[in-house]
Amino acid sequence: MSIILIMLVAFCAITVVIGFISSKKNDSVAGFVLGGRSIGPWLTAFAYGTSYFSAVMFVGYAGQFGWKFGIASTWIGLGTAFIGSTMAWVILARRTRLMTRRLNSATTPDFFGSRFNSKNLKLAASAITFVFLIPYTASLYNGLSRLFAMAFNVDFTVAIVVMAVITGIYVIAGGYKATVMNDLVQGVIMIAGTIAIIAAVLRVNGGFMNSLAALSQVTDDTVSTNPGAFASFFGPNPVDLLGVTLLTSLGTWGLPQMVQKFYSIKSEKNIITGTVVSTVFAIIISGGSFFIGGFGRLWNVDIAAQGYDAVMPTMLSGFSPVMLGVVITLVFAASISTLSSLVMTSSSTLTLDFLKDRFVKNMDEKRQLRYIRAFIAAFVVLSSGIAIFQHKSMVTFIAQMMGISWGALAGAFLAPFLYSLYWKRTTKYAVAANYIFAVGIMLLNVFTKSVFPTVLKSPINLGAFTMLAGLIIVPLVSLVTKKPDADLVSHCFGVLDEIAPAPKKEYLEDAS
């Protein structure tokens, strides 16, 4: 226990120090929320990756889907690397940076409001972001509960309070700059920890080939009657595997806390470097985590009694104190990095898109910063309170809302955001229709799951369906509704044709 405590205390101390060091140049909203739009490629890439992966992925998803799909769950990790990271950077990064700077947008709701000159779209987007990020944020704490209980034999509340306090201190003090600098530190810890865990897990069963051979002997007639299904290329259920892969990879294209990382890119070379770094990071962290989870059935876990969240902790329970310290620090770092991104997104959205000008008039820079910092504290307290309540009362609904939250956010924003960057004919009516469809169908799944076909009863499969449906809904509604104002479209897209060393649609100048 002393070894693990030393590791955690050292990590927390470094995190807080970085927060205070970064607080010196946060006297403007752009500086606090976007780092002055001048964040380098390594910081941006690690910020993107660490915001992507948390205890929800490492403990929850890797354990659950590793148990369900076996070694084929590695496809989920590779999907996040090549679809959720590589393709997201290549397709979204440059245009997002150019157009949001032209529109002076600091948040996703602000982008939609400015892109379509619609206060209602901005308000609706801010409401969706606010409502669905709260359960998403609360779910981050759940992955720590079993690991802390295993390592320290302490109440889950202790882990929540420590995580909330540390996150609140450094984000309130240092803003986005502190977040991305800490993300780099946390990312390095996550890489080293994941590689060490892969080696340790495989060593238990005598290496990769012996582990795979042992997995091929595992059978479960409730999942598949095919022998060796859990060691096969696509696992026992390829359809559900595809749904999970789509939601966890393509879904990031519509998550506000993810795409807003592209707002702060400094120059063209940052995009190239960021693409490579974030892809490699995702292959190691996500690919490695799901690869580890794929061997979960080689350990004795009573899923009916303990749940899927017990899979990863059970696998790691036999590690040495040093290795266990690495695991705890890894998961703690992953959770804090994602939590900081979520609370920053929520607080800035609520202040800039919901309260400013609509409810609070004449909100100057200093006042905006006070509100953002206050809401960061409020979101940290609220999300941790919900997590504690869920854990104490065993209300499973809140834990299940993770899938609903991700599906609603990605379903509502992915298609409108993508078409807004690339298609001039996109209309505000199409965006509004997609908001209503995505949020409506995900909420309908919560209350009347029985009306859905079997394959769509799962919030994860339904979320993937909602995202893909949006790619059809937005163009169809756009074609049958009034064309957007020509001057507005020219203003938004004109920046892409401005001549620098090449047209800006092909080149992003150094912001400095």
C-alpha positions in Angstrom: 0.0 0.0 0.0 2.8 2.4 0.8 4.3 2.0 -2.7 1.0 2.7 -4.3 0.4 5.7 -2.1 3.8 7.2 -3.0 3.1 6.8 -6.7 -0.3 8.5 -6.4 0.9 11.3 -4.2 3.8 12.0 -6.6 1.4 12.0 -9.5 -1.1 14.3 -7.8 1.7 16.7 -6.7 3.0 17.1 -10.3 -0.6 17.6 -11.5 -1.3 20.4 -9.1 2.0 22.1 -9.7 1.5 22.2 -13.4 -1.9 23.7 -12.8 -0.5 26.6 -10.9 2.4 27.1 -13.3 -0.1 27.4 -16.1 -2.3 30.0 -14.3 -0.1 33.0 -15.3 -1.5 33.7 -18.7 -5.2 33.0 -18.2 -6.6 36.5 -18.1 -8.7 36.1 -21.2 -11.5 33.6 -22.2 -9.6 32.5 -25.3 -6.5 31.8 -23.2 -8.4 29.9 -20.5 -10.7 27.9 -22.7 -8.5 27.4 -25.8 -5.0 28.1 -24.7 -4.9 31.1 -27.0 -5.4 28.8 -30.0 -1.6 28.1 -30.0 -1.2 24.6 -28.6 1.6 22.5 -30.1 1.1 19.2 -31.9 2.3 16.9 -29.1 0.1 18.6 -26.5 -2.9 18.6 -28.7 -2.4 14.9 -29.7 -2.1 13.8 -26.1 -5.0 16.0 -25.1 -7.1 14.3 -27.7 -6.0 10.8 -26.7 -6.2 11.2 -23.0 -9.7 12.8 -23.3 -10.7 9.8 -25.3 -9.7 7.1 -22.9 -10.6 6.8 -19.2 -11.4 4.3 -16.5 -14.7 3.8 -18.3 -12.7 2.3 -21.2 -10.0 0.5 -19.3 -12.1 -1.0 -16.5 -15.6 -0.9 -17.9 -15.5 -1.3 -21.7 -12.3 -3.4 -22.0 -13.6 -5.8 -19.3 -17.2 -6.0 -20.6 -16.4 -6.4 -24.3 -13.3 -8.5 -23.8 -15.6 -10.9 -21.9 -18.3 -10.8 -24.6 -16.1 -10.9 -27.7 -12.8 -12.5 -26.6 -9.6 -11.5 -28.4 -11.8 -10.0 -31.2 -12.5 -7.1 -28.9 -9.0 -5.8 -30.1 -10.9 -4.6 -33.2 -12.7 -2.0 -31.0 -9.3 -0.6 -29.9 -8.0 -0.5 -33.5 -11.2 1.2 -34.6 -10.6 4.0 -32.1 -7.1 4.3 -33.4 -7.8 4.5 -37.1 -11.3 5.8 -37.3 -11.6 7.8 -34.0 -8.0 9.2 -34.2 -6.4 9.1 -37.7 -9.5 9.8 -39.8 -10.8 12.3 -37.3 -7.6 14.3 -37.6 -7.4 14.0 -41.3 -11.0 14.9 -42.1 -11.9 17.3 -39.3 -8.8 19.0 -37.8 -7.8 21.6 -40.5 -11.3 22.7 -41.5 -12.4 22.9 -37.8 -9.5 25.1 -36.9 -10.0 27.5 -39.9 -13.7 27.8 -39.7 -14.0 28.2 -35.9 -11.3 30.9 -36.0 -13.2 32.7 -38.8 -16.4 32.5 -36.8 -14.6 33.2 -33.5 -16.2 30.1 -31.9 -14.9 28.7 -28.7 -17.4 25.8 -28.2 -19.4 23.4 -30.3 -22.8 25.1 -29.6 -21.2 28.5 -30.5 -20.0 27.0 -33.8 -23.5 25.9 -34.7 -25.0 29.2 -33.7 -22.5 31.2 -35.8 -22.4 28.8 -38.7 -26.1 29.0 -39.2 -26.8 32.4 -37.6 -29.2 30.8 -35.2 -29.5 31.5 -31.5 -31.9 28.6 -31.1 -29.5 26.1 -32.5 -26.8 27.4 -30.2 -29.1 27.2 -27.2 -30.4 23.7 -28.1 -26.8 22.4 -28.6 -25.7 23.9 -25.2 -28.7 22.2 -23.5 -27.9 18.8 -25.1 -24.2 19.2 -24.1 -25.0 20.2 -20.6 -27.7 17.5 -19.9 -25.8 14.5 -21.4 -22.3 15.4 -20.2 -23.4 15.2 -16.6 -24.1 11.4 -16.5 -21.1 10.9 -18.8 -18.9 12.7 -16.3 -20.3 10.9 -13.3 -19.6 7.5 -14.9 -15.9 8.2 -15.0 -15.6 7.6 -11.3 -17.2 4.2 -11.4 -14.1 2.5 -13.0 -12.0 3.5 -10.0 -14.2 2.0 -7.3 -13.1 -1.7 -7.6 -9.4 -0.8 -8.2 -9.2 1.4 -5.1 -11.1 -1.2 -3.0 -8.7 -3.8 -4.2 -5.5 -1.8 -3.5 -6.5 0.1 -0.4 -9.6 -1.5 1.0 -11.1 2.0 1.3 -14.6 3.3 0.6 -15.3 4.4 -3.0 -16.1 7.9 -1.7 -12.4 8.5 -0.9 -11.4 7.8 -4.5 -14.1 10.1 -5.8 -13.2 13.0 -3.5 -9.5 12.8 -4.2 -10.1 12.7 -8.0 -12.6 15.6 -7.8 -10.4 17.8 -5.7 -7.2 17.3 -7.8 -9.1 17.9 -11.0 -10.9 21.0 -9.7 -7.7 22.6 -8.4 -5.6 22.3 -11.6 -8.4 23.0 -14.1 -9.7 26.1 -12.2 -6.1 27.4 -11.7 -4.6 26.7 -15.1 -7.5 26.3 -17.6 -7.0 24.6 -20.9 -3.2 25.1 -20.9 -2.9 23.2 -17.6 -5.2 20.5 -18.9 -3.1 19.8 -22.0 0.2 19.9 -20.2 -1.1 17.4 -17.6 -2.5 15.3 -20.4 1.0 14.9 -21.8 2.3 13.7 -18.4 -0.8 11.5 -17.9 -0.4 10.1 -21.5 3.2 9.0 -20.9 2.1 7.3 -17.7 -0.7 5.6 -19.6 1.6 4.3 -22.3 4.2 2.9 -19.9 1.5 1.3 -17.8 -0.4 -0.3 -20.6 2.7 -1.9 -22.1 3.7 -3.2 -18.7 0.2 -4.6 -18.1 0.1 -6.4 -21.4 3.4 -8.1 -20.6 2.3 -9.0 -17.1 -1.1 -10.5 -18.2 0.4 -12.6 -21.0 3.2 -13.8 -18.7 0.5 -15.4 -16.4 -0.4 -18.0 -19.0 3.0 -18.5 -20.5 3.0 -15.9 -23.3 0.7 -14.9 -26.2 0.4 -18.2 -28.0 -0.2 -20.2 -24.8 -2.8 -17.6 -23.7 -4.5 -17.7 -27.1 -4.5 -21.5 -26.9 -6.1 -21.5 -23.4 -8.7 -19.0 -24.6 -9.6 -21.2 -27.5 -10.7 -23.9 -25.0 -13.2 -21.6 -23.3 -16.8 -22.2 -24.1 -20.1 -20.5 -23.2 -23.2 -21.9 -24.8 -25.2 -18.8 -23.8 -23.0 -16.8 -26.1 -21.9 -19.2 -28.8 -22.0 -22.9 -29.5 -18.9 -22.7 -31.8 -15.7 -24.0 -30.2 -12.9 -21.5 -30.0 -15.3 -18.5 -30.6 -13.5 -16.3 -28.0 -10.1 -16.8 -29.8 -11.5 -16.3 -33.3 -11.0 -13.3 -35.7 -14.4 -11.7 -35.3 -15.5 -13.3 -32.0 -18.9 -14.9 -31.2 -21.1 -11.9 -32.2 -19.7 -9.9 -35.2 -22.8 -7.6 -35.4 -22.6 -6.4 -31.9 -18.8 -6.1 -32.3 -19.4 -3.8 -35.2 -21.9 -1.6 -33.3 -19.5 -1.1 -30.4 -16.6 -0.3 -32.8 -18.6 2.3 -34.6 -19.9 4.0 -31.5 -16.5 4.1 -29.7 -14.6 5.3 -32.8 -16.9 7.2 -35.2 -18.7 8.7 -32.2 -15.8 10.9 -31.2 -16.4 13.0 -34.3 -19.5 14.4 -32.7 -18.4 14.7 -29.0 -17.8 18.3 -28.1 -14.9 17.6 -25.7 -13.1 15.9 -28.5 -13.6 18.1 -31.6 -12.9 21.2 -29.5 -9.3 20.0 -29.3 -9.0 21.0 -33.0 -10.0 24.6 -32.2 -6.6 25.3 -30.6 -4.2 23.9 -33.2 -1.4 26.3 -34.0 -0.2 25.5 -37.5 -0.2 23.0 -40.4 2.7 20.9 -39.3 0.8 20.4 -36.0 -1.9 18.5 -37.8 0.5 16.1 -39.4 2.4 15.5 -36.2 -0.8 15.3 -34.2 -2.3 12.7 -36.5 0.7 10.4 -36.2 1.1 10.9 -32.4 -2.6 10.4 -31.6 -2.9 7.3 -33.8 0.1 5.6 -32.1 -1.2 6.6 -28.7 -4.6 5.1 -29.5 -3.1 1.9 -30.8 -1.1 1.4 -27.6 -3.8 2.5 -25.1 -7.1 1.5 -26.6 -5.8 -1.4 -28.7 -3.7 -2.6 -25.7 -6.6 -2.3 -23.2 -9.1 -4.2 -25.3 -6.4 -6.8 -26.2 -5.9 -7.4 -22.4 -9.6 -7.6 -21.8 -9.9 -10.2 -24.5 -8.2 -12.7 -22.1 -10.6 -12.0 -19.2 -12.3 -15.4 -19.5 -9.1 -17.1 -18.4 -9.7 -15.7 -14.9 -12.5 -16.9 -12.6 -15.1 -14.1 -12.6 -18.7 -14.5 -11.6 -20.4 -12.0 -13.9 -23.9 -12.6 -12.5 -22.8 -11.7 -9.0 -19.9 -9.3 -9.6 -20.7 -7.6 -13.0 -18.4 -6.8 -15.9 -16.5 -4.2 -13.9 -14.9 -7.0 -11.9 -13.2 -8.5 -14.9 -10.2 -6.2 -15.2 -9.6 -5.8 -11.4 -9.7 -9.6 -11.0 -7.1 -10.0 -13.8 -4.8 -7.4 -12.1 -5.3 -8.5 -8.5 -2.3 -10.9 -8.5 0.2 -8.2 -9.6 3.1 -7.1 -7.4 2.7 -3.9 -5.4 4.8 -2.0 -7.9 2.8 -3.2 -10.8 -0.4 -2.6 -9.0 0.8 0.9 -8.3 1.4 1.4 -12.0 -2.1 0.2 -12.8 -3.8 2.4 -10.2 -1.8 5.5 -11.3 -2.6 4.7 -15.0 -6.4 4.4 -14.4 -6.3 7.5 -12.1 -4.4 9.5 -14.7 -6.8 8.4 -17.5 -9.9 9.3 -15.5 -8.6 12.7 -14.4 -7.6 13.6 -18.0 -11.0 12.8 -19.3 -12.8 14.4 -16.4 -10.8 17.7 -16.8 -11.8 17.8 -20.5 -15.5 17.2 -19.7 -15.8 19.8 -17.0 -14.0 22.4 -19.1 -16.4 21.7 -22.0 -19.5 21.8 -19.8 -18.5 25.0 -17.9 -17.5 26.9 -21.0 -20.6 25.9 -22.9 -22.9 26.8 -20.0 -21.2 30.2 -19.6 -20.6 31.3 -23.2 -23.5 29.7 -25.0 -26.3 29.6 -22.4 -25.9 32.4 -19.9 -23.9 35.1 -21.8 -26.1 37.8 -23.4 -29.2 35.7 -23.0 -29.5 35.7 -19.2 -26.5 37.7 -18.1 -26.1 41.0 -20.0 -22.8 42.8 -20.5 -20.6 39.9 -19.4 -17.0 41.1 -19.7 -13.9 38.9 -19.9 -13.2 38.9 -16.2 -16.8 38.1 -15.4 -16.9 35.3 -17.9 -13.8 33.7 -16.4 -15.4 33.9 -12.9 -18.5 32.1 -14.2 -16.5 29.4 -16.0 -14.3 28.7 -13.0 -17.4 28.6 -10.7 -19.1 26.2 -13.0 -16.0 24.0 -13.2 -16.2 23.7 -9.4 -20.0 23.1 -9.6 -19.6 20.4 -12.3 -16.9 18.6 -10.3 -19.1 18.6 -7.2 -22.3 17.6 -9.0 -20.7 14.7 -11.0 -18.9 13.4 -7.9 -22.1 13.6 -5.9 -24.0 11.7 -8.5 -21.3 9.0 -8.6 -21.4 8.7 -4.8 -25.2 8.5 -4.8 -25.2 5.8 -7.5 -22.6 3.7 -5.7 -24.2 4.0 -2.2 -27.8 3.4 -3.5 -26.9 0.8 -6.2 -29.0 2.7 -8.7 -27.9 1.1 -12.0 -29.8 3.7 -14.2 -27.1 6.3 -13.8 -24.3 3.9 -14.7 -26.2 2.8 -17.8 -26.6 6.4 -18.9 -22.9 6.3 -20.2 -24.1 4.6 -23.4 -27.1 6.8 -23.7 -25.0 10.0 -23.2 -22.4 9.0 -25.8 -25.1 8.0 -28.3 -27.2 11.2 -27.8 -24.2 13.5 -28.1 -22.5 11.8 -31.0 -25.8 11.2 -32.7 -26.9 14.8 -32.4 -23.7 16.5 -33.4 -21.6 14.2 -35.7 -23.5 14.6 -39.0 -24.4 18.3 -38.5 -20.7 19.1 -37.7 -19.3 17.1 -40.6 -21.7 18.5 -43.2 -21.3 22.0 -41.8 -17.5 21.9 -42.5 -17.9 20.4 -46.0 -21.3 21.1 -47.5 -22.5 24.7 -48.2 -26.1 23.5 -48.7 -26.5 22.3 -45.1 -29.4 24.1 -43.5 -30.3 25.0 -39.9 -33.5 23.0 -40.2 -31.5 19.9 -41.0 -29.4 20.4 -37.9 -32.5 20.9 -35.8 -34.1 17.8 -37.2 -31.1 15.8 -36.4 -30.9 17.1 -32.8 -34.5 16.1 -32.3 -34.1 12.6 -33.9 -30.9 11.7 -32.0 -32.0 12.9 -28.6 -35.5 11.6 -29.0 -34.6 8.1 -30.1 -32.0 7.7 -27.3 -34.4 8.8 -24.6 -37.1 6.6 -26.1 -34.7 3.7 -25.6 -34.4 4.5 -21.9 -38.2 4.5 -21.2 -39.6 2.1 -23.8 -36.8 -0.3 -24.8 -39.4 -3.0 -25.7 -40.5 -1.1 -28.9 -37.0 -1.5 -30.5 -35.9 -4.6 -32.4 -33.5 -6.8 -30.5 -30.4 -5.5 -32.2 -31.2 -1.9 -31.2 -32.2 -2.6 -27.6 -28.6 -2.0 -26.7 -27.9 1.7 -26.2 -24.5 1.1 -27.9 -26.0 -0.4 -31.1 -28.7 2.3 -31.1 -26.1 5.0 -30.7 -24.2 3.7 -33.7 -27.4 3.5 -35.7 -28.3 7.1 -34.7 -25.0 8.4 -35.9 -25.3 6.7 -39.3 -28.9 7.8 -39.7 -27.8 11.4 -39.1 -25.6 11.1 -42.2 -28.8 10.6 -44.2 -31.1 12.8 -42.3 -29.0 16.0 -42.6 -28.7 16.0 -46.4 -32.3 14.9 -47.0 -33.8 17.7 -44.9 -31.3 20.2 -46.3 -32.4 19.5 -49.8 -36.1 20.0 -49.0 -35.7 23.2 -46.9 -34.8 26.7 -47.7 -31.2 27.3 -48.8 -28.9 29.1 -46.3 -28.1 32.7 -46.8 -25.5 33.1 -49.5 -23.5 35.8 -47.7 -23.3 33.7 -44.5 -22.1 30.7 -46.5 -19.5 32.8 -48.3 -18.3 34.2 -45.0 -18.0 30.7 -43.5 -16.3 29.0 -46.4 -14.4 31.9 -47.8 -11.6 31.3 -45.4 -10.9 28.0 -47.0 -10.0 29.6 -50.3 -7.9 32.5 -49.1 -4.4 32.3 -50.6 -1.5 31.7 -48.2 1.4 29.7 -49.6 -1.5 27.6 -50.9 -5.3 27.9 -50.5 -6.1 27.6 -46.9 -8.3 24.6 -47.5 -4.9 22.9 -48.1 -2.7 24.9 -45.8 -3.0 26.2 -42.2 -0.7 29.1 -41.4 1.3 29.3 -38.2 -1.0 31.2 -35.8 2.0 33.0 -34.3 
